[in-house]
Amino acid sequence: MSDDLTDLLHEVADRHRAAPPVPGREIRRLAERRGRRRRAAYASGAAAVALALAGGLAVAFTGHDGARPAPPAAASATAPPRPSPEQPQRATATVDLSRHELALSGRRLPVSGGTAQHPTPTGRMTVVAKYPERRLPGATVGLGKEYDVAMDWVVELRAADGTTNYLVALTFNEQAPGERDVTHGWIGLRPADAKWCYQLLQPGDEVRISRTGPAPD
């Protein structure tokens, strides 16, 4: 037999030769190793599934995806209330007809009131208007209804019942204030004092008129 044929027969025999037998102990060792690998793989998969479920439940119960909630917006500071406008100081004048005196802002001024036939009404009155000059009915100053008289530094007063009276400059008899009553009910002052009262008193101020002694004869 030639050498080439011999080599070919050996090659065919090697291909069909059975694998050498493996001892039983080695087979058990390999089986245990494969079992441990499978259990480790199962454990890793179960842990991953549990972690994923835990994450999903956290999102479901907290309502967010794990990001920290934004801090609440700081409350905007409320604007301080605007200060209410200051109310003007109201002046109060008091007139004592018995003493022929008007007290206002620390000063005491002589006045002349109404005569016995035309007494000056008493009580609380309010300044409603003022005029540097105003024409008053003649009856107001005792000259009859057919006349109007121009009076200076007029402060118009009104009582709660609608009664009207006046503080005016007594230009025709400057000696009467502080001495005697010569008017038809209004209150007369010396021109300089009447101007000062006109400048100080404002609508809304009070004038309280009283009589502490007997009425004029």
C-alpha positions as CSV (number, residue, x, y, z in Angstrom):
1,M,0.0,0.0,0.0
2,S,1.3,3.4,-0.9
3,D,2.1,6.0,1.6
4,D,-0.5,8.4,0.3
5,L,-3.3,5.9,0.7
6,T,-2.0,5.1,4.2
7,D,-2.2,8.8,5.3
8,L,-5.7,9.1,3.9
9,L,-6.9,6.2,5.9
10,H,-5.4,7.5,9.1
11,E,-7.1,10.9,8.6
12,V,-10.5,9.3,8.1
13,A,-10.0,7.2,11.2
14,D,-9.1,10.3,13.3
15,R,-12.3,12.1,12.2
16,H,-14.6,9.3,13.4
17,R,-12.7,8.5,16.6
18,A,-15.0,9.0,19.7
19,A,-14.2,11.7,22.3
20,P,-12.4,10.3,25.3
21,P,-14.7,9.4,28.2
22,V,-15.1,12.1,31.0
23,P,-15.1,11.0,34.6
24,G,-18.4,11.2,36.5
25,R,-16.9,13.6,39.1
26,E,-16.0,16.1,36.4
27,I,-19.5,15.9,35.0
28,R,-21.1,16.7,38.4
29,R,-18.6,19.6,38.9
30,L,-19.5,21.1,35.5
31,A,-23.2,20.7,36.2
32,E,-23.0,22.5,39.6
33,R,-21.0,25.4,38.0
34,R,-23.7,25.8,35.4
35,G,-26.4,25.7,38.1
36,R,-24.6,28.5,40.1
37,R,-24.4,30.6,37.0
38,R,-28.1,30.3,36.3
39,R,-29.1,31.1,39.9
40,A,-26.8,34.2,39.8
41,A,-28.3,35.3,36.5
42,Y,-31.8,34.8,37.9
43,A,-31.0,36.8,41.1
44,S,-29.5,39.7,39.1
45,G,-32.6,39.8,36.8
46,A,-35.0,39.7,39.8
47,A,-33.1,42.6,41.5
48,A,-33.2,44.7,38.4
49,V,-37.0,44.1,38.0
50,A,-37.5,44.9,41.7
51,L,-35.5,48.1,41.4
52,A,-37.5,49.1,38.3
53,L,-40.8,48.4,40.1
54,A,-39.7,50.5,43.1
55,G,-38.8,53.4,40.9
56,G,-42.2,53.2,39.1
57,L,-44.0,53.1,42.4
58,A,-42.1,56.1,43.7
59,V,-43.0,58.1,40.7
60,A,-46.7,57.0,41.0
61,F,-46.9,57.9,44.7
62,T,-44.9,61.1,44.7
63,G,-46.2,62.5,41.4
64,H,-42.8,63.5,40.1
65,D,-39.8,61.9,38.4
66,G,-37.4,62.2,41.4
67,A,-36.5,65.8,40.7
68,R,-36.5,67.9,43.9
69,P,-39.6,70.1,44.0
70,A,-39.0,73.8,43.4
71,P,-39.1,75.9,46.6
72,P,-42.3,77.9,47.0
73,A,-42.1,81.4,45.5
74,A,-41.5,84.0,48.1
75,A,-44.6,85.9,49.0
76,S,-44.5,89.3,47.4
77,A,-44.2,92.0,49.9
78,T,-47.4,94.0,50.1
79,A,-47.1,97.6,49.4
80,P,-47.3,99.7,52.6
81,P,-50.6,101.4,53.0
82,R,-50.7,105.0,51.8
83,P,-50.8,107.4,54.6
84,S,-54.2,109.1,54.7
85,P,-54.0,112.8,54.0
86,E,-53.8,114.8,57.2
87,Q,-57.0,116.5,58.2
88,P,-56.6,120.2,58.6
89,Q,-56.6,121.4,62.2
90,R,-60.0,123.0,63.0
91,A,-60.0,126.2,64.8
92,T,-62.6,127.0,67.5
93,A,-63.5,130.5,68.5
94,T,-65.5,131.3,71.6
95,V,-67.5,134.5,72.1
96,D,-68.6,135.7,75.5
97,L,-71.2,138.3,74.9
98,S,-71.3,139.3,78.6
99,R,-67.6,140.0,78.6
100,H,-67.6,141.5,75.0
101,E,-64.8,139.2,74.2
102,L,-63.8,136.7,71.4
103,A,-61.1,134.1,72.1
104,L,-59.3,132.5,69.2
105,S,-55.8,130.9,68.9
106,G,-54.6,132.3,72.2
107,R,-55.8,135.9,71.5
108,R,-58.7,137.7,73.1
109,L,-60.4,140.3,71.0
110,P,-63.0,142.9,72.0
111,V,-66.4,142.5,70.3
112,S,-69.8,144.3,70.1
113,G,-73.0,142.2,70.1
114,G,-76.6,142.8,69.5
115,T,-78.7,145.3,71.4
116,A,-81.5,144.3,73.8
117,Q,-84.0,144.7,70.9
118,H,-81.8,142.5,68.6
119,P,-79.9,140.1,70.8
120,T,-77.2,138.0,69.3
121,P,-78.3,134.3,69.2
122,T,-76.2,132.0,71.3
123,G,-75.0,128.4,70.7
124,R,-72.7,126.5,68.4
125,M,-72.3,127.8,64.9
126,T,-70.1,126.7,62.0
127,V,-68.2,128.8,59.5
128,V,-69.8,128.2,56.1
129,A,-68.2,131.0,54.0
130,K,-66.1,134.2,54.2
131,Y,-65.8,137.3,52.1
132,P,-63.3,140.1,52.1
133,E,-66.3,142.3,51.3
134,R,-70.0,141.6,51.1
135,R,-73.2,143.5,50.7
136,L,-75.5,142.6,53.5
137,P,-79.2,143.5,53.7
138,G,-79.8,146.8,55.4
139,A,-82.1,145.2,58.0
140,T,-79.1,143.2,59.2
141,V,-77.3,146.4,60.2
142,G,-80.4,148.3,61.2
143,L,-80.9,150.5,58.1
144,G,-84.1,149.1,56.8
145,K,-85.0,146.5,54.2
146,E,-84.6,149.0,51.3
147,Y,-80.8,149.3,51.8
148,D,-77.8,147.1,51.2
149,V,-74.6,147.8,53.0
150,A,-71.1,146.8,52.0
151,M,-69.2,145.2,55.0
152,D,-65.6,144.2,55.2
153,W,-64.0,141.0,56.4
154,V,-67.2,139.1,56.6
155,V,-67.3,135.5,58.1
156,E,-70.6,133.8,57.6
157,L,-71.9,131.5,60.4
158,R,-74.7,129.0,60.5
159,A,-76.3,127.1,63.3
160,A,-77.8,123.6,63.1
161,D,-81.3,125.0,62.8
162,G,-80.3,127.1,59.8
163,T,-79.9,130.4,61.7
164,T,-77.3,132.7,60.0
165,N,-75.1,135.3,61.6
166,Y,-71.9,137.1,60.8
167,L,-68.6,138.2,62.2
168,V,-67.8,141.6,60.5
169,A,-65.6,144.7,60.8
170,L,-67.4,147.4,62.7
171,T,-66.1,150.2,60.6
172,F,-68.7,152.8,61.5
173,N,-68.1,152.6,65.3
174,E,-64.7,151.3,66.1
175,Q,-65.0,152.3,69.8
176,A,-68.0,150.0,70.5
177,P,-66.2,146.6,70.5
178,G,-65.4,145.7,74.2
179,E,-67.5,148.5,75.5
180,R,-71.2,148.2,74.4
181,D,-73.5,146.4,72.1
182,V,-74.6,148.3,69.1
183,T,-75.4,145.7,66.3
184,H,-78.6,144.1,65.1
185,G,-77.4,140.7,66.3
186,W,-74.2,140.2,64.4
187,I,-70.8,140.3,66.0
188,G,-68.7,143.3,65.3
189,L,-64.9,143.6,65.7
190,R,-62.4,146.4,65.1
191,P,-61.3,146.3,61.4
192,A,-57.8,144.9,62.2
193,D,-59.2,142.2,64.4
194,A,-61.9,141.3,61.9
195,K,-59.2,140.9,59.2
196,W,-57.2,138.6,61.5
197,C,-60.2,136.4,62.2
198,Y,-61.1,136.4,58.5
199,Q,-57.6,135.1,57.7
200,L,-57.5,132.4,60.4
201,L,-61.0,131.0,60.3
202,Q,-61.9,128.5,57.5
203,P,-65.2,126.9,56.5
204,G,-65.9,124.0,58.9
205,D,-64.4,125.8,62.0
206,E,-66.6,126.4,65.0
207,V,-67.7,129.5,66.7
208,R,-69.3,129.0,70.1
209,I,-71.4,131.9,71.4
210,S,-72.5,132.2,75.0
211,R,-73.7,134.7,77.5
212,T,-72.4,134.3,81.0
213,G,-74.1,137.4,82.5
214,P,-77.3,139.3,82.1
215,A,-78.5,140.4,78.6
216,P,-77.8,144.0,77.7
217,D,-80.4,146.6,78.8
